[in-house]
C-alpha cells in the first residue's frame, strides 16, 4: 500500500469517528459537541484531501 493511500485511509477513519461523535452529540441534544465535531471534521478532511491530491508536489 502506498503511503498516499494510507494517509487517505487515516483521514477517512478520523473523519468517520468525528461524524459518529457528532451524531451521538446530536442525539444527546448537545449542539456544542455537534458544532465542534463538524468544524474539526471539515478541517481534517479538507487538509487530508489537499495533502493526498498534492502528494507528489509536497513530498
Protein Blocks (a to p, Z undefined) as FASTA:
>chain_A
ZZklmmmmmmmmmmmmmmmmmmmmmmnopaklmmmmmmmmmmmmmmmmmmmmmmmmmZZ
